[in-house]
Amino acid sequence: MCYLLTWALLSHCNLGIESKAVGYASFYADLFHGKMTASGEIYDSTLFTAAHRELPFGKWVIVRRRDNGRSVKVKINDRGPFNMNRNIDLSKAAAKELQMIEEGVIAVELEILK
């Protein structure tokens, strides 16, 4: 009975998550503010957006720091990063929320939402 209850609770908690991935995040340089993204949107460093090589535009992702658990929800609106050792490029606002400005690149877990 306890097993079934635990499974039901875990299943309920994960209903909104399509998949997960781990990797590294970086963030956009200031010079990209105001430039057009691959989706056609203008990049605004104050919004919670990100670039990913494969996820569809408009997809929402929770990015969580692996070292301290801080997280932020971002919308994919661009392609990148072009450094193959990184999985996602975050807007400056998202990077500030994760407190990663000084580090530049951090280990993250991505929760791709349905």
Steps between C-alpha positions, in 0.01 A plus 500: 500500500778747592677418175188580297444825686863606450483413129174696463648806671816490287298454184281796590805721563649417160187552290629829357851376417557357153865407552817587689860558401822602669778715362641852509346845466654828395337838431477757223752781478356850537567579132211272395236716675261636235614257228263261322494138618455195276128496590457855369459649849727782610733388780422688820753438775237582766270211403532134601593342167762259369663343196508126440622307196199266466201592716213668316449873530248582771591193711532574873793360698587509868876545540632392839854550633644167601712645780235692696157422353414858389269487199340718235234438235596616148341498155703373205512769230842459338750243371830426669722474686763452234755375750430125494603464866192701604134403480316828546569875478299709742390861490678737739187516720491120532874491572456759777215298650731197512781716642742379232633830364842467663546132406385542139434127452328270750386138522121478465207263478237582237137405551324530165134577565206357304 
